[in-house]
C-alpha cells in the first residue's frame, strides 16, 4: 500500500458541476478516502494497475455468481478479484466435479483458470455456464467400462 499526500490545489472544486475526482473531496477540503490527514491510499490490482484504494468495501468485494449446470444452477459467493480456477475449486465442492473436469464459459467463451473475474467483466448476479469436459467424461466412461469388464469374469464364480 502506498500513501501519498495531496495538495488542496489539485482537488479544488471549480464549479457546482464538478468532475468525479473533485466530488470525492468534501467542500471544506477534508480527508479523501478516509486515510486521515489528507493522505490517499493506493493499491495494486491483479492486472498490475495502480489505483486509489476503494473505501467502504474492504479489501475484496464479494459477488454472487449464478452457475448453470445443464438442468440445475447454483448461486456461489466469491471475491470479485478471484480467478476462474478458484471458482472451479469452489464449484467442485458444490457439484462433485474435479476442477480439471470443469469447463467454465462466460459470454459464450471458455475462460482460462488464470483469468480474473473482474478483469473479464463478471459482475454481481452474472451467469456462468459450467460444462463437464468431454475428454475427461470419455476417460471416466472408459475406466468404468474397463472396471466392469474386469469384474464380469469373476461374477460367474460368485453366488449371490
N, C-alpha and C positions, 0 to 999 in steps of 0.2 A: 504494500500500500504506500502510495506517495502522497504527501501533503504539500500543497502549495498555498502560499498567501496570495490574496488578491487585493488589488487596489480598488478603491471606490470609483476611480475614474473609469475603469474598464467596464463596470457593471452599472453605470448611472443610467437612469431612465431618461429617455429623450422626449417622450410624449405619453399620453394616456394609452395609446395603442402601441405597446412595446413588443419587442420580439420575445421569443420563449426564453432566451438566455437571460434577458434582463428581468423578465417577470418572475424568475425564480428567486430574486432578491426581494427583501422587504423594502418598502419605500423609505425607511429611515436608515438604510444601509446596514441592516442586521446580518446575522450569520447566514451563510449559504450551506445547505446540505447538512446542517446540524453538527458540523465539525467543531464549532466553538472557536472563538477568537478570529473569525473570518477566514478560516482555512478550508480549502476544498480537498476532499478525499478522492483519490483516483484508484482505479482498479484495472487490471489487465484481463481482458476477456479471453476465452479459449482460442479465438482466432488470432490473438496477438495484438488486438486493438486496445489502445489506452483510452479509457473513457472515465467520465465522472461517476463516482460510486452512487448507486441508487440509494435513496433513503426510504425508510418505512417498509421495505420489502425483505430486509435481512440479507444474508449472503446469497441465497438461492431462492428463486421464485419457484413455487410448486405448481405444476399444471396437471390437469386431468386429461388423459388421452383415452379415447374410445377405440379399442382394438377389436375389429371384426374378424371372426374366425369361421367363415362359412355361414353356418346357421345360427351361431351364437355370437355374443360380444361381451367384452369385459371393459370396465372402466378402471384405469390404472393411474394412480397419482405418482408423479415422478418429477424430479427437478428439471427446469427448463434448459439448463446447461448440460444435462446428461447426454450420453451418446446413444445411438440406436443399439449398440452392443449391450449397454447397461439396461436398456428397455427389454432386450431379449432375455436377459438374466431374470428380470422381474416377471416376465411372461412365462418363463419356464416353471416358476413356482405355481403359477395360476393354471397353465394348460397341461403341464407334464411333458411338453416337448423340450428337448435339449436345445440350447441356443444355436448349435451348429445345424440343427434340423429345421430352423425357422428362416423364413424369408419375409422381411417387412417391406411393404410398399406404401409410399406416401405420395399423393398426387400422381398416381399412375407409374411411378418409377421405383425400382428396388433401391434401397438405401444401404450404404456400406455400414459396417459396425463402427467405424471411426467417425462417422458424420454426427455432428452435434445437432440436437433437436432444434434449438433456437436459430442456428445458422441456416438450416434448411427451410425454416418458416413454420415449424409446428407450434401452434398456439393452444391456449386452453380450450378444451372440448373439441379438438380436431380429431378426425377419424384416420386410423392407420389400419391397413389390411395385413393380416397375418396368414401366410400360406406355409404349408409343410413343404420342405424342399423335395422335389420329385426324386432326385438321386438318392437321398437318404431314405425316402419312403420305399424305393425299389430295393435298396440294400436290406432294409428291415424285413421286407416281404420274402426276399431270397433266403435270408437267415432263418426265418420261421419255417419256410418250406424245407430247408436242409435239416433243421432240427426235427421236423415231423418225419422226414424220410429215415433219419437215423433211429427214431423211436419205433417206427412201424414194424421192423423185423422182430423186435423183442416183444411186441404185443401178442404175437401168436403163442408164446410160451407162458404168458401171464394170464391166469384165470381171474376173472372179475367176479 
